[in-house]
Amino acid sequence: MDETGRQQQLWDQWAPHYNDEHHGRDPGPAADFLASLAGAGGRALELAVGTGRIALPLADRGIPVTGIDVSPAMLDELHRHRGDRAVTTLIGDMADLDAGGERYELIYVAFSSFFFLMTQPRQAACLQQIAGMLAPGGRFVIEATIPRAPGLLAGRQQLAIRDLTDTHLSLSAIAHDPIAQTIHFQEIRFDQSGMRLLPVAMRYVHLSELDLLATAAGLHLTDRYADWHRAPLTATSTQHISVYTRTGATP
Ligand SMILES: C[S@@+](CC[C@H](N)C(=O)[O-])C[C@H]1O[C@@H](n2cnc3c(N)ncnc32)[C@H](O)[C@@H]1O
């Protein structure tokens, strides 16, 4: 099975559980931030849109969103909650975007989803296609974990208790390959109905590597924050929000 097929299979497994697993994450600050960058009349493209956790509230703020995702089951969840919002979806691989001549004022990829491209060449190809799809003056925004954030890379293997109650146990089993920069997870859930496995496979990227890949793709970093509220990035930050424009584009 190729990489696209594998990611599809993993995320199809997540789809019925994804919104419940992440119900505690407020997408409002992300939607506010992204709406301010898209500007009045701007159109957005979300890569790895999933169930529309961010795309739907962004559309509520008046920004039409096109979302691309490899998992039909995740997109089915999005459509179940879409209502009459201006969100359209495409099934596809974000390393193999079919621009069809479309240009966007805003392209974004959130929640470390860029890392689901499992090799550096696929990550480089994605950034190159993004650069070609930005409208003049458009912005590309990536939200991702900073790889050395506590917990993620603590050794080659770890098993962590995420939640433990009288009726429920959540574990994360993590295998890390520091040479390939890959992490394979199983989120393991036990409750009275039985056991569930929720798998994740990702290739993390350090900030320096991301900026080099972006530069090679013709993208230029303009801003970098620690969160969607624009807090400054510090040595203890665990995630970053990075904003790029096409090199040579008017800031
Ligand atoms: C963690 S979810 C993020 C969903 C949404 N962006 C959010 O913030 O909640 C990751 C998503 O990436 C999608 N995905 C993984 N690999 C992909 C690829 N190569 N191209 C497009 N989507 C991909 C999965 O199907 C899944 O919906």
The ligand as a Gaussian input file, in Angstrom:
#p B3LYP/6-31G(d) Opt

LIG

0 1
 C       -5.222000      15.346000      12.982000
 S       -6.340000      15.360000      11.625000
 C       -6.524000      17.114000      11.444000
 C       -7.869000      17.526000      10.931000
 C       -8.147000      19.032000      11.004000
 N       -7.221000      19.790000      10.195000
 C       -8.087000      19.522000      12.446000
 O       -7.323000      20.441000      12.744000
 O       -8.831000      18.984000      13.257000
 C       -5.301000      14.945000      10.273000
 C       -5.980000      14.850000       8.922000
 O       -4.959000      14.741000       7.924000
 C       -5.460000      13.958000       6.878000
 N       -4.338000      13.509000       6.052000
 C       -3.332000      12.661000       6.386000
 N       -2.473000      12.536000       5.363000
 C       -2.936000      13.330000       4.365000
 C       -2.474000      13.626000       3.043000
 N       -1.355000      13.084000       2.568000
 N       -3.193000      14.485000       2.292000
 C       -4.343000      15.039000       2.761000
 N       -4.833000      14.779000       4.003000
 C       -4.134000      13.946000       4.799000
 C       -6.193000      12.858000       7.620000
 O       -7.092000      12.141000       6.786000
 C       -6.877000      13.631000       8.730000
 O       -8.165000      14.034000       8.376000

